[in-house]
Amino acid sequence: MKFMGRDLILYFDGGAMCGIFGGGIVGKLEQANIYPRIKAIYAGSAGAFNAAYFLARQTTEGRFVYFDYLSKDFLNFNNFLPGIIQRIINRVHPLPHDKILNVMDVDYTIDVVKNKIPLNANYIKNQPIPLYIKVLNLKTKKTEYLLDKNFDIFKLLRASACMAPYTFKKQKINEDFYIDGTIKDPVGLKKLIDKYPRHKILYISNNKTDLKFRHSAKSLFEGMVAGIMYGKEFLSMFLERDKKMRKDISLAQTNPNILSFHAPKNNPTNIKTRDRKTLEKTYQLGLEEGEKIVNIINNL
């Protein structure tokens, strides 16, 4: 099959602090200036932040979002159990949502990318590559890809960071409220294949491919808590999420139009890692994987 000139579709997935792996990859992709080869970028959660700094050509600065800020005040797992209790109470006796404790501080994250390590939103909007950010519409319960050029990029990033059940935050865009779309549709490769049958799809994941039992157990627990927050259908979303992820991993391994790149088994970072030295090791692994990606792209 002959591929078109701008023949690459990039998909960046999420993973909270695991996103530093993708931060290393985009750093290498920026250095190699692969932009002329890219037709579009799709991303969710942490991947949306990596994609935004990549399109702004600020990956050198973007890594410090993780190193200097998210490693300090983004996560607070002391809020986990009290927050669950508050969510249960909220079902029978509504509480002000700004008083409910969250593990993830979404507002802090957006303050970082707006004011601490300012993302050049104007540059992103004016450059030619479209960025589609995956979000979940709380009214329709459907995932949507919202185009960066049609909305405030910071609102899109905030929506993508509102990951249930770790935060009760949500983002209003036009008349609807949105949260992180990867909780329902972690990747969605089939949609990309159908939309871009003549393009190579680069699936760049911050996560490992060997999903073990504890991953399914974690999804069950997250789904139960998210169900308390937003309704029982969220439990089935999380359970289906695992099935979809495994299906996408299999599809990526068998479809010749998909090139998949995952965090290696020796990656020391998980979603709640805050140790800077550990994050720097994962960033270096991302740079090394990015070098492999560049070599592959140059030979397409």
SEGUDREN-76923 format. One line per 10 residues: number of its first residue (from 1); their letters; for each residue x, y, z of N, C-alpha, C. Coordinates in steps of 0.05 Angstrom, whole numbers, plus 32768, in hexadecimal, padded with zeros to 4 digits. Layout:
residues N
NUM = a = X,Y,Z,X,Y,Z,X,Y,Z  ...
This chain:
residues 300
1 = mkfmgrdlil = 8011,7FE8,8000,8000,8000,8000,8012,8019,8000  800A,802C,7FEF,8019,8045,7FEE,800E,8059,8002  801F,8065,8012,8015,8078,8026,8018,8094,801B  8008,80A6,8026,8007,80C2,801E,801E,80D1,8029  8023,80EA,801E,803A,80FA,8026,803B,80FF,8044  8026,810B,804F,8024,810F,806C,8017,80F6,8077  8027,80E1,807A,801C,80C6,807D,8019,80BC,8099  801E,80CD,80AD,801E,80C3,80C9,8006,80CE,80D9  7FF9,80BD,80E7,7FE5,80C4,80FC,7FF1,80BB,8116  7FF3,80CD,8129,7FFE,80C7,8143,7FE8,80C5,8158
11 = yfdggamcgi = 7FEA,80B0,8169,7FD8,80AE,8180,7FE9,80AC,8199  7FE4,80BF,81AC,7FF2,80BF,81C6,7FDE,80B8,81DC  7FE3,80A3,81EC,7FD1,809C,8201,7FD9,80A8,821B  7FCA,80A3,8231,7FCE,80B0,824A,7FDE,809F,825E  7FD8,80A3,8278,7FE6,8094,828C,7FF1,80A5,82A3  7FE6,80BD,82A7,7FEF,80CE,82BD,800D,80D2,82BC  801C,80CB,82D2,8039,80D0,82D3,8048,80BE,82BF  803C,80A9,82B5,8048,8099,82A0,804C,80A9,8287  803E,80BF,8285,8040,80D0,826D,805C,80DB,8268  806D,80DA,827C,8089,80E3,8277,8097,80D2,8262
21 = fgggivgkle = 808F,80B9,825F,809A,80A8,8249,8094,80B5,822E  807B,80BC,822A,8073,80C9,8211,8080,80E4,820E  8086,80F1,8226,8094,810B,8225,80B0,8108,8219  80BD,80F1,821F,80D7,80EC,8213,80D4,80E6,81F5  80C0,80D8,81ED,80BC,80D1,81D1,80B7,80EB,81C0  80A5,80FC,81CA,80A0,8114,81BA,80B8,8127,81B9  80C9,8125,81CE,80E2,8135,81CE,80F3,812D,81B6  80F6,8113,81B2,8106,8109,819B,80F8,810F,8181  80DE,810C,8180,80D0,8112,8167,80D2,812F,815F  80D2,8141,8172,80D6,815D,816C,80F2,8162,8162
31 = qaniyprika = 8106,8156,816F,8122,815A,8166,8125,8151,8148  8117,813B,8141,8119,8131,8126,8107,8140,8112  80F7,8152,811C,80E6,8163,810B,80D5,8151,80F8  80C5,813F,8104,80B4,812E,80F3,809A,813B,80EC  8096,8154,80F3,807D,8162,80EF,8072,8160,80D2  8083,8163,80BE,8078,8163,80A2,806C,8148,809B  8072,8133,80AA,8067,8118,80A4,804C,8113,80B1  8044,8125,80C3,802C,811F,80D4,8013,812C,80C8  7FFE,811C,80C5,7FE4,8126,80BB,7FD3,812F,80D3  7FD3,811F,80E9,7FC2,8126,8100,7FCD,8118,8118
41 = iyagsagafn = 7FC6,8123,8130,7FCD,8117,8149,7FB3,8113,815A  7FB1,80FC,8166,7F9B,80F6,8178,7FA7,80F0,8193  7F9A,80F8,81A9,7FA6,80F4,81C3,7F91,80F5,81D9  7F98,80E9,81EF,7F87,80E9,8206,7F97,80EC,8220  7F8B,80F9,8234,7F97,80FA,824F,7FB4,8106,824D  7FC7,80F8,825A,7FE2,8103,825A,7FEE,8105,823E  7FE5,80F4,822C,7FEE,80F6,8210,7FE6,8110,8203  7FCF,811B,820B,7FC7,8135,8200,7FDA,814B,8208  7FE4,814A,8220,7FF8,815E,8229,8012,815B,821A  801B,8142,8217,8033,813D,8207,8030,8147,81EB
51 = aayflarqtt = 8019,8141,81DF,8014,8149,81C3,8014,8167,81C0  8008,8175,81D4,8007,8192,81D3,8022,819F,81D4  8033,8196,81E6,804E,81A1,81E8,805F,819A,81CF  8059,8183,81C4,8066,817B,81AB,805F,818D,8194  8045,8193,8191,803C,81A4,817B,8045,81C1,8180  8048,81C9,8199,8052,81E4,819F,8071,81E5,819C  807D,81CE,8197,809A,81CC,8195,80A7,81D5,81AF  809C,81CB,81C5,80A5,81D2,81E0,80AB,81B9,81F0  80B3,81A3,81E4,80B7,818B,81F3,80CD,818D,8207  80E2,819D,8201,80F7,81A0,8214,80ED,81AC,822F
61 = egrfvyfdyl = 80DA,81BF,822C,80CE,81CB,8244,80B9,81B8,8250  80AA,81AA,823E,8094,819A,8247,809B,8184,825A  80B4,817A,8258,80BC,8164,826B,80BC,816E,8288  80C1,8188,828C,80C2,8193,82A7,80A7,8196,82B4  8092,8193,82A3,8077,8191,82AF,8076,8179,82C2  8081,8163,82B9,8083,814B,82C9,8098,814E,82DF  80B0,8155,82D7,80C7,8155,82EA,80C3,8168,8301  80BB,8181,82FB,80BB,8196,830F,80A0,819C,831C  808A,8193,830F,8070,819B,831A,805E,8183,8320  8058,8172,830C,8046,815B,8311,8052,8149,8326
71 = skdflnfnnf = 806C,8147,8328,8079,8136,833B,8075,8140,8358  806B,8159,835B,8069,8164,8376,804C,8167,837F  803C,8175,8370,8021,817D,837B,800A,8173,836A  800E,8162,8357,7FF8,8158,8346,7FE8,8142,8354  7FF6,812F,8361,7FE9,8117,836D,7FEA,8119,838B  7FD3,8111,8397,7FD2,810F,83B4,7FC1,80F7,83BB  7FCF,80E0,83BF,7FC0,80C7,83C5,7FB6,80C6,83E1  7FBD,80D9,83F2,7FB0,80DB,840C,7F93,80E1,840A  7F8B,80ED,83F4,7F6F,80F4,83EF,7F5E,80DC,83E5  7F6B,80C6,83DF,7F5D,80B0,83D1,7F45,80A5,83E1
81 = lpgiiqriin = 7F4A,809A,83F9,7F35,808E,8409,7F20,80A3,8413  7F2A,80BA,841D,7F16,80CF,8425,7F05,80D8,840D  7F12,80D9,83F6,7F03,80E2,83DE,7EEE,80CE,83D6  7EF4,80B4,83D8,7EE0,809F,83D2,7EC8,80A1,83E5  7ECE,80A5,83FF,7EB8,80A9,8412,7EA7,80C1,840B  7EB4,80D7,8403,7EA4,80EE,83FB,7E93,80E9,83E2  7E9E,80D9,83D0,7E8F,80D3,83B8,7E76,80C2,83BE  7E79,80B0,83D1,7E62,80A0,83DA,7E4D,80B1,83E8  7E56,80C3,83F9,7E43,80D5,8406,7E35,80E7,83F2  7E44,80EF,83DE,7E39,8101,83CA,7E22,80F5,83BB
91 = rvhplphdki = 7E21,80DA,83BA,7E0B,80CD,83AC,7DF0,80D1,83BA  7DF1,80D3,83D5,7DD8,80D5,83E4,7DD4,80F1,83F0  7DEB,80FF,83F3,7DE9,811A,83FE,7DFE,812B,83EF  7DF5,8138,83D9,7E08,8147,83C7,7E1A,815A,83D6  7E33,8159,83CF,7E47,816B,83DA,7E51,817E,83C5  7E5A,8196,83CC,7E67,81A7,83B8,7E7F,8199,83AC  7E80,8197,8392,7E95,8188,8385,7EB1,8194,838A  7EB2,81AE,8390,7ECC,81B9,8395,7ED6,81B3,83B1  7EC5,81A5,83C1,7ECD,819D,83DC,7ED5,817F,83DD  7ECF,8171,83C6,7ED6,8154,83C5,7EF3,8151,83BF
101 = lnvmdvdyti = 7F01,8140,83CF,7F1D,813C,83CC,7F24,812C,83B3  7F39,8134,83A6,7F42,8127,838D,7F5F,811E,838F  7F65,8108,8382,7F81,80FE,8381,7F90,810F,836D  7F84,8116,8357,7F91,8126,8342,7F88,8143,8343  7F9B,8155,8343,7F95,8172,8344,7F96,817D,8327  7F7F,817C,831A,7F7D,8184,82FE,7F82,81A2,82FB  7F77,81B2,830D,7F7B,81CF,830B,7F98,81D7,830E  7FA7,81C9,831F,7FC3,81CE,8322,7FD2,81C8,8308  7FCA,81B2,82FB,7FD7,81AA,82E2,7FD4,81BF,82CC  7FBB,81C9,82CA,7FB6,81DD,82B6,7FC5,81F7,82BC
111 = dvvknkipln = 7FC7,81FE,82D6,7FD6,8216,82DD,7FF3,8213,82D5  7FFE,81FA,82D7,801A,81F5,82CF,801D,81FB,82B2  800C,81F0,82A1,800F,81F3,8284,8008,820E,827A  7FF9,821D,828A,7FF2,8239,8281,8006,824D,828C  8010,8249,82A4,801F,825D,82B1,803C,8256,82B9  8040,823D,82C1,805B,8235,82CA,806D,822D,82B3  8064,821C,82A1,8072,8215,8289,805F,821A,8272  805B,8234,826B,8046,823C,8259,8046,822E,823E  8030,8221,8238,802C,8215,821E,8024,822A,820A  8031,822A,81F3,802B,823F,81DF,8012,8237,81CF
121 = anyiknqpip = 7FFB,823E,81D9,7FE1,8236,81CD,7FDE,8243,81B1  7FE7,825B,81AD,7FE4,8268,8193,7FF4,8259,817E  800C,8250,8185,801C,8241,8172,800E,8227,816A  8003,8219,817D,7FF5,8200,8177,7FDE,8205,8164  7FCE,821A,816A,7FB6,8220,815A,7FBE,8227,813D  7FD5,8234,8139,7FDC,823E,811F,7FED,822B,810F  7FF8,8216,811B,8008,8203,810C,7FF4,81EF,80FE  7FFD,81E1,80E9,7FEA,81D3,80D7,7FE0,81B8,80E1  7FED,81AC,80F4,7FE5,8190,80FC,7FCE,8191,8110  7FB7,8184,810A,7FA1,8184,811C,7FA6,8171,8134
131 = lyikvlnlkt = 7F9E,817A,814C,7F9F,8169,8164,7F83,8164,816D  7F7C,814A,816E,7F62,8142,8178,7F65,8136,8194  7F58,8142,81A7,7F5A,813A,81C3,7F41,812A,81CB  7F46,8112,81D6,7F30,8100,81DD,7F25,8107,81F8  7F0A,810B,81F9,7EFC,8112,8211,7EE2,8102,8212  7ED6,8101,822A,7EBD,80F2,822E,7EA7,8106,8235  7E92,8106,8225,7E7B,8118,822A,7E6A,810C,8240  7E68,811A,8256,7E59,810F,826D,7E3B,810D,8268  7E31,811C,8255,7E14,811B,824F,7E0E,8103,823D  7E1D,8100,8228,7E17,80EA,8215,7E25,80D0,821C
141 = kkteylldkn = 7E3A,80D2,822E,7E4A,80BB,8235,7E5A,80B0,821D  7E60,80C1,820A,7E6F,80BA,81F2,7E89,80C8,81F1  7E9E,80BA,81E6,7EB7,80C7,81E2,7EB7,80D9,81C9  7EC5,80EF,81CB,7EC6,8101,81B4,7EE3,810A,81B1  7EEB,810F,8198,7F05,811B,8192,7F00,8138,818B  7F08,814A,819C,7F04,8166,8198,7F1D,8173,818C  7F1A,8181,8176,7F30,818D,8168,7F3B,81A6,8176  7F55,81A6,817A,7F61,81BD,8189,7F5B,81D8,817C  7F59,81D9,8162,7F56,81F2,8155,7F3A,81FE,8158  7F27,81EE,8162,7F0C,81F7,8166,7F05,81FF,8182
151 = fdifkllras = 7F18,81FA,8195,7F12,81FF,81B1,7F2B,820A,81BF  7F27,8213,81D7,7F3D,821C,81E9,7F4E,8203,81F0  7F67,8203,81E8,7F78,81EB,81ED,7F7A,81E4,820B  7F79,81F9,821C,7F7C,81F4,8238,7F63,81E6,8244  7F4C,81ED,8239,7F33,81DF,8241,7F33,81C2,8238  7F3E,81BD,8220,7F40,81A2,8216,7F53,8191,8227  7F6A,819D,822E,7F7D,818F,823E,7F72,818A,825A  7F63,819D,8265,7F57,819A,827F,7F43,8183,827F  7F32,8182,826A,7F1F,816C,8268,7F2D,8151,8267  7F43,8150,8257,7F51,8137,8254,7F5E,812E,826D
161 = acmapytfkk = 7F63,8141,8280,7F70,813A,8299,7F5D,8133,82AF  7F43,8137,82AB,7F2E,8131,82BF,7F28,8113,82BF  7F3A,8104,82CB,7F37,80E7,82CB,7F28,80DC,82E3  7F10,80D2,82DD,7F00,80C4,82F2,7F0E,80A9,82F7  7F0E,80A0,8310,7F02,80AC,8328,7F15,80BD,8339  7F2D,80C4,832E,7F41,80D2,833D,7F3D,80F0,8341  7F2A,80FA,8332,7F22,8116,8336,7F04,8119,832F  7EF7,812B,833D,7EDB,8131,8338,7ED8,8149,8326  7EEF,8153,831C,7EEE,816A,830A,7EE3,8163,82EF  7ED8,8176,82E2,7ECE,8173,82C6,7ED1,818D,82B8
171 = qkinedfyid = 7ED0,818D,829E,7ED5,81A6,828E,7EBD,81AB,827C  7EB2,81C3,827E,7E9C,81CB,826D,7EA8,81D6,8252  7E9E,81CB,823C,7EA5,81D4,8222,7E8C,81D8,8212  7E87,81F0,820A,7E6C,81F8,81FF,7E57,81F2,8214  7E44,81E1,820E,7E2E,81DC,8222,7E31,81C1,8230  7E46,81B2,822A,7E49,8197,8236,7E62,8196,8249  7E61,8182,825A,7E78,817D,826C,7E87,8165,8264  7EA2,8166,8266,7EB4,8151,825C,7EC8,8149,8271  7ED0,8130,826F,7EE6,8125,827F,7EF9,8115,826D  7F0D,8109,8278,7F20,80F8,8269,7F12,80E2,825A
181 = gtikdpvglk = 7F16,80E2,823F,7F09,80CE,822E,7F15,80B3,822E  7F2E,80B0,8238,7F3C,8096,8237,7F30,8083,824B  7F20,808C,825E,7F14,8079,8271,7EFF,8067,8263  7EF4,8070,824C,7EE2,8060,823D,7EEF,8053,8225  7EFF,8063,8218,7F0B,805A,81FF,7F29,805F,8200  7F39,804C,820B,7F55,8052,8211,7F66,8058,81F8  7F60,804B,81E1,7F6F,8051,81C9,7F5C,8055,81B2  7F4F,8041,81A7,7F3D,8044,8191,7F4A,8042,8176  7F5C,802F,8172,7F6B,802D,8159,7F59,8027,8141  7F43,8018,8145,7F32,8011,812E,7F27,802A,8121
191 = klidkyprhk = 7F1F,803D,8131,7F14,8056,8126,7F29,8065,8115  7F42,8064,811E,7F57,8072,810F,7F5D,8063,80F5  7F5D,8049,80F7,7F62,8038,80DF,7F4D,803E,80CA  7F34,803F,80D3,7F1E,8043,80C0,7F1F,805F,80B4  7F27,8073,80C4,7F28,808F,80BA,7F40,8094,80A9  7F57,8086,80AE,7F6F,808B,80A0,7F7B,8071,8094  7F6D,8065,8081,7F75,804B,8077,7F90,804B,8067  7F98,8063,805E,7FB1,8065,804E,7FC7,8073,805E  7FC5,8073,8078,7FDA,8080,8088,7FE5,806C,809D  7FFE,8070,80A4,800A,8062,80BA,8001,806E,80D4
201 = ilyisnnktd = 7FF9,805D,80E7,7FF0,8067,8101,8006,8060,8116  8011,8074,8123,8024,806F,8138,8016,8071,8153  8014,805A,8160,8007,8057,817A,801C,8059,818F  801D,806F,819E,8032,8073,81B1,8026,8072,81CD  802E,805D,81DC,8021,8058,81F6,8035,805B,820D  802C,8067,8222,803C,8069,823A,803B,8051,824C  802B,803D,8243,8026,8026,8254,8032,800D,8248  8034,7FF8,8258,803E,7FDF,824F,8029,7FCE,8242  8031,7FBA,8232,801D,7FAA,8224,8014,7F92,8234  8022,7F8A,8249,801B,7F72,8258,8007,7F7A,826E
211 = lkfrhsaksl = 7FED,7F7C,8268,7FD9,7F83,827B,7FD3,7F6B,828D  7FD9,7F6D,82A6,7FD6,7F57,82B9,7FBC,7F59,82C8  7FB7,7F44,82D9,7F9E,7F43,82E8,7F9A,7F5C,82F9  7FB0,7F67,8305,7FAD,7F7E,8316,7FA3,7F96,8306  7FA8,7F97,82EC,7F9E,7FAD,82DB,7F7F,7FAB,82D9  7F75,7F93,82D6,7F58,7F8F,82D5,7F4B,7F94,82EF  7F58,7F8C,8305,7F4E,7F91,8320,7F4D,7FAF,8325  7F61,7FBE,831C,7F62,7FDB,831F,7F4B,7FE8,8310  7F46,7FDE,82F7,7F31,7FE9,82E7,7F15,7FE4,82F4  7F12,7FCD,8300,7EF9,7FC7,830E,7EF5,7FDA,8325
221 = fegmvagimy = 7F09,7FDF,8335,7F07,7FF1,834B,7F02,800E,8342  7F10,8016,832E,7F0C,8031,8323,7EF0,8035,8318  7EE6,8020,830B,7ECB,8021,8300,7EB6,8023,8315  7EBA,8015,832B,7EA7,8016,8341,7EA6,8032,834D  7EBD,803E,8351,7EBE,8059,835C,7EB3,806E,8349  7EBA,806B,832F,7EB0,807D,831A,7E92,807A,8318  7E88,8062,831C,7E6B,805D,831B,7E5C,806C,8332  7E69,806E,8349,7E5E,807E,835F,7E5C,809B,8357  7E70,80A4,8348,7E71,80C1,8340,7E5D,80C8,832B  7E5C,80B7,8315,7E4E,80C0,82FD,7E38,80AD,82F4
231 = gkeflsmfle = 7E35,8096,8302,7E20,8083,82F9,7E2B,8068,82F3  7E1A,8054,82F5,7E22,8038,82F4,7E2E,8030,82D9  7E28,803F,82C3,7E33,8039,82A9,7E51,803C,82A8  7E5C,804B,82BB,7E79,804F,82BC,7E88,8036,82C4  7E7B,8025,82D4,7E88,800C,82DB,7E8C,7FFB,82C2  7E78,7FF9,82B1,7E7A,7FEA,8298,7E8F,7FF7,8285  7E91,8012,8286,7EA5,801F,8276,7EC1,8015,827D  7EC7,8014,8297,7EE1,800C,82A0,7EE7,7FEF,829A  7ED2,7FDE,829C,7ED6,7FC2,8296,7EDA,7FBE,8279  7ECB,7FCC,8268,7ECF,7FCA,824B,7EE9,7FD7,8242
241 = rdkkmrkdis = 7EF2,7FEA,8252,7F0C,7FF8,824C,7F23,7FE4,824A  7F24,7FD1,825D,7F39,7FBD,825C,7F38,7FAC,8243  7F20,7FA4,823C,7F1C,7F93,8224,7F25,7FA3,820B  7F1D,7FBC,820A,7F24,7FCD,81F3,7F43,7FD0,81F1  7F4F,7FD4,8208,7F6C,7FD7,8208,7F7A,7FBE,81FD  7F72,7FA7,8207,7F7E,7F8E,81FD,7F79,7F8A,81DF  7F61,7F92,81D6,7F5B,7F8F,81BA,7F6C,7FA2,81A9  7F71,7FBA,81B3,7F82,7FCD,81A4,7F9F,7FC4,81A4  7FA9,7FB8,81BA,7FC4,7FAE,81BB,7FC7,7F98,81A6  7FB4,7F86,81A4,7FB4,7F71,8191,7FB3,7F7C,8174
251 = laqtnpnils = 7FA2,7F8F,8170,7F9F,7F9B,8155,7FB9,7FA9,814D  7FC6,7FB6,8160,7FDF,7FC4,815A,7FF5,7FB1,8152  7FF4,7F99,815D,8009,7F85,8158,8004,7F76,813D  7FEC,7F78,8132,7FE6,7F69,811A,7FE0,7F79,8101  7FD9,7F93,8105,7FD2,7FA3,80EE,7FEB,7FB1,80E3  7FF2,7FAD,80CA,800B,7FB8,80BE,800B,7FD7,80BD  7FF3,7FE3,80BE,7FF2,8000,80BD,7FF6,800E,80D8  7FF9,7FFE,80ED,7FFD,8009,8108,8019,8002,8111  8027,8017,811B,8041,8013,8128,803D,801A,8145  8040,8007,8157,803B,800C,8173,8055,800D,8183
261 = fhapknnptn = 8056,8020,8196,806D,8024,81A7,8063,8027,81C4  806D,8015,81D5,8064,8014,81F1,807B,8018,8204  8075,8020,821C,8089,8021,8231,8095,8005,8236  80AF,8003,8238,80BB,7FE9,823C,80B6,7FDD,8257  80BC,7FC3,825B,80B7,7FB6,8274,80C9,7FC1,828A  80E0,7FCD,8284,80F1,7FD8,8298,80EB,7FF5,829F  80D4,7FFF,8296,80CC,801A,829C,80C6,801C,82BA  80D3,802C,82C9,80CF,802D,82E7,80B8,803F,82F0  80AC,804E,82DE,8097,8061,82E5,807B,8054,82E3  806A,805A,82F7,804E,8053,82F5,803D,806D,82F7
271 = iktrdrktle = 8023,806A,82F8,8012,8082,82F6,8015,8095,830E  801F,808B,8324,8021,809C,833C,803E,80A2,8344  8051,809D,8332,806E,80A2,8339,8073,80C0,833B  8081,80C8,8350,8088,80E4,8354,80A6,80E9,8358  80B5,80D4,8359,80D2,80D7,835C,80DF,80E1,8342  80EC,80F7,8344,80F7,8104,832B,810B,80F2,831D  811D,80E4,832C,8131,80D3,831F,8124,80BD,8310  810E,80B2,831B,80FF,809D,830D,80F3,80A7,82F4  80E7,80BF,82F5,80DA,80CB,82DE,80EF,80D1,82C8  8107,80DA,82D1,811C,80DF,82BD,8125,80C6,82AF
281 = ktyqlgleeg = 8125,80AF,82BD,812C,8096,82B0,8118,808F,829B  80FE,8093,82A1,80E9,808D,828E,80EA,80A0,8276  80F1,80B9,827C,80F4,80CC,8266,810A,80C4,8253  8120,80BA,825E,8136,80B0,824D,812D,8098,823D  811D,8086,8248,8112,8070,8239,8101,807A,8222  80F2,808F,8227,80E2,809B,8212,80F3,80A7,81FC  8109,80B4,8203,811B,80BE,81EE,8126,80A8,81DD  812D,8092,81EA,8138,807B,81DB,8123,806F,81C9  810B,806D,81D2,80F5,8062,81C1,80EF,8076,81AB  80F1,8090,81B1,80ED,80A4,819C,8101,80A2,8186
291 = ekivniinnl = 811A,809C,818D,812F,8098,8179,8128,8081,8166  811D,806B,8172,8115,8054,8161,80FE,805C,814E  80EB,806C,8159,80D5,8075,8149,80DE,8086,8131  80F0,8098,8137,80FB,80A9,8121,8109,8098,810B  8118,8084,8113,8125,8073,8100,8111,8064,80EF  80FB,805B,80FB,80E6,804D,80ED,80D9,8060,80D9  80D2,8077,80E2,80C5,808B,80D1,80D6,8092,80B9  80F0,8095,80BD,8102,809C,80A7,8103,8086,8092  80FC,806D,809A,80FE,8057,8087,80E2,8050,807B  80CE,805F,8082,80B3,8059,8076,80B2,8062,8059
